[in-house]
């Protein structure tokens, strides 16, 4: 198992970025009353994050839009004669 150094968030930048998104977009917005309530709110946030929220790393496309654009590129490459 690989551990990051104490007080060095740059060791795991992707994880820290995701944690910040989860905290800002979900955990800080809701008073979580029970485990079930927390699971419901986090699942709703996860669906929003993975399907409908534009991501700067995907050229401000939603993940669904990005996948569709990749599928179009792959389809067009398959039809090009070699």
Phi and psi in degrees as GROMACS dihedral restraints (atoms count N, CA, C in turn):
[ dihedral_restraints ]
;  ai    aj    ak    al  type     phi  dphi    fc
    3     4     5     6     1  -104.1    20    10
    4     5     6     7     1   125.6    20    10
    6     7     8     9     1  -110.3    20    10
    7     8     9    10     1   144.0    20    10
    9    10    11    12     1   -85.1    20    10
   10    11    12    13     1   158.6    20    10
   12    13    14    15     1   -73.9    20    10
   13    14    15    16     1   145.4    20    10
   15    16    17    18     1   -58.0    20    10
   16    17    18    19     1   137.1    20    10
   18    19    20    21     1    63.5    20    10
   19    20    21    22     1    27.2    20    10
   21    22    23    24     1  -127.0    20    10
   22    23    24    25     1    74.8    20    10
   24    25    26    27     1   -64.2    20    10
   25    26    27    28     1   -16.9    20    10
   27    28    29    30     1   -71.3    20    10
   28    29    30    31     1   -14.9    20    10
   30    31    32    33     1   -64.6    20    10
   31    32    33    34     1   -33.6    20    10
   33    34    35    36     1  -130.5    20    10
   34    35    36    37     1    60.8    20    10
   36    37    38    39     1   -59.8    20    10
   37    38    39    40     1   -41.2    20    10
   39    40    41    42     1   -64.4    20    10
   40    41    42    43     1   -42.0    20    10
   42    43    44    45     1   -66.1    20    10
   43    44    45    46     1   -43.3    20    10
   45    46    47    48     1   -63.1    20    10
   46    47    48    49     1   -39.2    20    10
   48    49    50    51     1   -64.3    20    10
   49    50    51    52     1   -45.2    20    10
   51    52    53    54     1   -62.0    20    10
   52    53    54    55     1   -45.2    20    10
   54    55    56    57     1   -59.5    20    10
   55    56    57    58     1   -39.8    20    10
   57    58    59    60     1   -64.5    20    10
   58    59    60    61     1   -41.0    20    10
   60    61    62    63     1   -63.3    20    10
   61    62    63    64     1   -44.6    20    10
   63    64    65    66     1   -62.9    20    10
   64    65    66    67     1   -44.5    20    10
   66    67    68    69     1   -64.2    20    10
   67    68    69    70     1   -48.9    20    10
   69    70    71    72     1   -71.1    20    10
   70    71    72    73     1   -37.9    20    10
   72    73    74    75     1   -87.7    20    10
   73    74    75    76     1   -14.1    20    10
   75    76    77    78     1  -139.0    20    10
   76    77    78    79     1   -61.5    20    10
   78    79    80    81     1   -64.8    20    10
   79    80    81    82     1   -38.2    20    10
   81    82    83    84     1   -77.8    20    10
   82    83    84    85     1   -12.8    20    10
   84    85    86    87     1   -93.8    20    10
   85    86    87    88     1   -15.5    20    10
   87    88    89    90     1  -127.0    20    10
   88    89    90    91     1   142.9    20    10
   90    91    92    93     1   -90.2    20    10
   91    92    93    94     1   105.1    20    10
   93    94    95    96     1   -82.3    20    10
   94    95    96    97     1   113.5    20    10
   96    97    98    99     1   -87.9    20    10
   97    98    99   100     1   -22.0    20    10
   99   100   101   102     1  -159.0    20    10
  100   101   102   103     1   170.7    20    10
  102   103   104   105     1   -61.1    20    10
  103   104   105   106     1   -43.0    20    10
  105   106   107   108     1   -63.1    20    10
  106   107   108   109     1   -41.9    20    10
  108   109   110   111     1   -63.6    20    10
  109   110   111   112     1   -42.8    20    10
  111   112   113   114     1   -62.0    20    10
  112   113   114   115     1   -44.5    20    10
  114   115   116   117     1   -61.6    20    10
  115   116   117   118     1   -40.8    20    10
  117   118   119   120     1   -64.4    20    10
  118   119   120   121     1   -47.6    20    10
  120   121   122   123     1   -66.7    20    10
  121   122   123   124     1   -41.0    20    10
  123   124   125   126     1   -67.8    20    10
  124   125   126   127     1   -39.2    20    10
  126   127   128   129     1   -63.8    20    10
  127   128   129   130     1   -42.4    20    10
  129   130   131   132     1   -61.4    20    10
  130   131   132   133     1   -44.6    20    10
  132   133   134   135     1   -62.6    20    10
  133   134   135   136     1   -42.0    20    10
  135   136   137   138     1   -60.1    20    10
  136   137   138   139     1   -44.3    20    10
  138   139   140   141     1   -62.6    20    10
  139   140   141   142     1   -44.8    20    10
  141   142   143   144     1   -60.8    20    10
  142   143   144   145     1   -46.9    20    10
  144   145   146   147     1   -62.2    20    10
  145   146   147   148     1   -43.8    20    10
  147   148   149   150     1   -84.9    20    10
  148   149   150   151     1   -16.8    20    10
  150   151   152   153     1  -120.2    20    10
  151   152   153   154     1   -35.0    20    10
  153   154   155   156     1  -119.4    20    10
  154   155   156   157     1   -17.1    20    10
  156   157   158   159     1   -87.2    20    10
  157   158   159   160     1   126.1    20    10
  159   160   161   162     1   -66.2    20    10
  160   161   162   163     1   143.3    20    10
  162   163   164   165     1  -117.7    20    10
  163   164   165   166     1   131.7    20    10
  165   166   167   168     1   -62.7    20    10
  166   167   168   169     1   -32.1    20    10
  168   169   170   171     1   -71.2    20    10
  169   170   171   172     1   -12.8    20    10
  171   172   173   174     1  -109.9    20    10
  172   173   174   175     1    30.2    20    10
  174   175   176   177     1    60.7    20    10
  175   176   177   178     1    41.0    20    10
  177   178   179   180     1    57.2    20    10
  178   179   180   181     1    32.7    20    10
  180   181   182   183     1  -103.7    20    10
  181   182   183   184     1   157.0    20    10
  183   184   185   186     1   -74.8    20    10
  184   185   186   187     1   158.4    20    10
  186   187   188   189     1   -56.1    20    10
  187   188   189   190     1   -38.2    20    10
  189   190   191   192     1   -63.8    20    10
  190   191   192   193     1   -44.3    20    10
  192   193   194   195     1   -63.3    20    10
  193   194   195   196     1   -40.1    20    10
  195   196   197   198     1   -63.7    20    10
  196   197   198   199     1   -44.1    20    10
  198   199   200   201     1   -62.0    20    10
  199   200   201   202     1   -43.3    20    10
  201   202   203   204     1   -61.6    20    10
  202   203   204   205     1   -40.9    20    10
  204   205   206   207     1   -66.6    20    10
  205   206   207   208     1   -37.4    20    10
  207   208   209   210     1   -65.4    20    10
  208   209   210   211     1   -40.7    20    10
  210   211   212   213     1   -62.5    20    10
  211   212   213   214     1   -37.8    20    10
  213   214   215   216     1   -65.0    20    10
  214   215   216   217     1   -41.9    20    10
  216   217   218   219     1   -63.9    20    10
  217   218   219   220     1   -44.7    20    10
  219   220   221   222     1   -62.3    20    10
  220   221   222   223     1   -42.8    20    10
  222   223   224   225     1   -62.6    20    10
  223   224   225   226     1   -41.4    20    10
  225   226   227   228     1   -68.3    20    10
  226   227   228   229     1   -32.3    20    10
  228   229   230   231     1   -70.1    20    10
  229   230   231   232     1   -32.1    20    10
  231   232   233   234     1   -69.6    20    10
  232   233   234   235     1   -25.9    20    10
  234   235   236   237     1   -90.7    20    10
  235   236   237   238     1    -6.9    20    10
  237   238   239   240     1   -80.7    20    10
  238   239   240   241     1   125.4    20    10
  240   241   242   243     1   -68.0    20    10
  241   242   243   244     1   146.2    20    10
